[in-house]
Amino acid sequence: MEYVQYWKTKEAVSAIITTKDGSTTMIMDGEKYPMWGFPRGHILFGALSPLKHQIKNQIFNDSWWKLEAGTDRKEVVKDIKKSLKSIYQYAEPLKYDLMPPEKMCPAVREIHRAWTKVAPESSRLRDMLTLILQEDDGYRYRVQFLAGWFPLFKWFPIKALEKGLQMVEHAEVIGDMKERIRLLRRILLLILEDKKINKLFKAFFKEVKWNKVKLSRADKFHFRGKYFKVDYGVLEY
């Protein structure tokens, strides 16, 4: 399988920033396919880092321990909703760094479009999550890999998410990442027990054109340079 080559012999490579269909793209010297987006290091390793840390701790880790301690599941979901309000303050410094939707990677642009149509009232959550997907290709590629499994269960959104995340877990190479995906799956499925959130998720799932989100040939080309079995389900590992 073809994959990005520069990391084998170089620490960095020159690139030309341009646009394709309105989206920002990066043409890397010597590589076969361009890469969507342009990693802004001052954001990725700056204000975005504590934001992701707070999401991981307040939404996922804390919820896990509450469940383990026997806290009522509905109470845990209520606490998650409360935690979001405190997390938004970490996203505030990034509001001026938001990429205009028309310049986002195609996959992120489609998620932004569908979210806006289904749940415009939750624009802060939409902007926070799409910012992470736009700036951090590690998260974005995993979401795109997940989306590739959805057509198998397209009439059962919750089952599609559960089974898709199981596939992501199997495709992870590093044990720590497998544990993170198990944590993600447990808490996301818990959140979806809330009737309102469940209804919105099903509407969102139906609205998204997942073929625009799933990994393209170029995405796989760059994703294969990371610790992930991109071709899981096609090749034996």
N, C-alpha and C positions, 0 to 999 in steps of 0.2 A: 504494500500500500504506500502511496506517495505521501510524503510529509515534509514539513519545513526543515531546512538544512542548516541555516546559519548558526544555530546554537552549538553545533558540533565543534566548530573551530573558532568561533568569534564570541565576544561578550556583547557586541553591539553591531548593528548594520545600518547603513544609511537608508533613508526612505523618502519618498515623495508623497506629500499629502494632497489629495485631490477629492473630487466628489463623483459619485455614480448614482444616477436617479435621485439626486438630492442628498444622499447620505455621504458622510465623510468616510473616506477609505484611504488606506495606506499601501502604497506600492513599494515593496521592500526589495532592495538590490539583490539580484540573483535568485529570487524566489518565483515560483511558477504562478502563484495566485496572489492577488492583493488581499489585504486583511481589513475587514470592516472596523471602523472606528479609529481613534487615535488616543493611545493611553497617555493621559495627562498625569505625570508622576506626582506633581505637587498636590493633586486631588487624591489620587489613589493611596499615596503614602502619607497624606496630610489629614484633612478633616474627615475623609471617608473612612479612615481606619477606626477612629473611636466610635463612629456611627455604627459600623458593622459589629464592633465589639459589644456595644450596648444592646443591639438587636439579639445577638447570640446569647448574652447573659440574661437580660430581662425577659425576653420572650421564650427562649428555648431552654436554657439551663435551669433557670428558676422554676419554670413550669414542670420540668422533668422531676425535680426534687420534691415539689409539692405533690405530684402524683404518687411518687414513691412513698411519701409520708402519709398518704391516704386522704388528702384533701379532696373534697367533692369536685367532680369534673366541671360542673357549671361554675363553681367558684373560681377555678383555675382560669377558665375562659374570661370571666369578668375581670380578673387580675391582669390578664393579657391586654384587654382593652384599655385598662387604666395605664398600663405600662407604656402603651403607644404614645400617650400624651406627654410623658416625660422624655421619650426618645426623640420626639419631634424637635426638641431644642438642639439636639446634636446635628440635625439636618438643616437647621436654620442658617449656619454659616455657608452652606453649599447652595443656597437658593439662587445665587447669581451665577453659579457655574452650570446650571441645568442646560443641557443641549436642547435647542429647539426641536420639537418632534420630527420635523421634516428632515433634519440632519442626523437623526439617530440611525443606528444600524437597522436594516429592514426588520429583523426579528423583534427588536425592542420597539420600533415604531408601530408594529402591528399590535403588540401588547398594550402600548400606550393608547392607541386608537380604540381598541375594544374596551379597555377599562373606562375610558372617557365616556363612551356611549352607555355602558351598563351602570356605572357607579360614579357619575361626575362629582357627587358630594364627597367622595373620599380622594380628592385630588392630591392632598398632602401625602397620603400613603402611596398613591400611584407615582408621584414624582420621586419619592424617596427610593422606592424599589427599582424604578426604571433607571434612575441615576446610577445605582449600584450595578445593574446589568450592563449599562452603557460603558461604564468606566472600568469594570473588572471582567475581563473576558473569561476568567476561570469560572465565575458564576454564570455568565451568559451562555457559555458553551454547554454547561451542565443542564441548564434550563432547556436549551435547544435539543439536547440529546433526549431529555425527558419528553419533550413534545413529539419526538419521533415515534414514541410508543403509544401515544394517545389514540391514533386511528384504530388500533386493535380493540379499544373499549369505548368507542366514541359515543355509544348510547348510554354509558354508565360513567359519568364524570368522576365520581368519588373513587370508584374502582380503578378507573384509568390513572388517577393520581397515585393511588396506593401501589398498583402494579408497576407503574412507571418509575416510582422512587425505588422500588425493589430492584429494578434493572439498573438504575444509577448506582445503587449500592454494590451490586455484583460487578459493575464495570470499574469501580474504583480500585486502584492498585494499592494504595497506602491504607493500612488498618485504621489509622486515626480518621481518615476521610470516610471510611465505611461507617464508623461510629457516628460521625456527624450526620450522615444521611439517615441513619436509623433514628437519631434524635429528631431530625427535621420531619421525617414521616410521622412519627408518633404525635408530635405537637400539632402539625398541620391537620391531621385527621381529627384530633381533639377539637381544634378550632371550628372545623366544619360540622361539628355536632350542634353548633348554634344555628337555629332555624334561619335567621336573616342572612347570616354569612353563607350558609349552605345554598340558599336561593340565589344569592348574588354570584357565587362561584359557578353554579350551574348555568346561569345566564351568560357569564363571562366565557365559560368553556364553549358554549354554543356559538357565541359571537366571534371568537378568535378564528382566523383562517390559519390553522396550524401548519399548513404547508409553507406558509411564509415565515414560520418561526423555526421549524426543524433545521438541523444542520445541513448546509449546502456542501457541495464538493470542496469549495474553498475553505469553509469553516472546518471541515474534517482535516484538511491539509494542515492547518495551523494547530488544531486541537491535538493531533497525534504527537506533537512535540511536548505534551504534558503527561503527567502520570495518570493516565486514564485509558481504559480499553474502548476506544472510540468505536471500534467495529465489533463490539460485543453483540452476539446474536447472529453475526455473519461469519466470523472466524472463531475457531476454537483457541482458547488461551490456556 
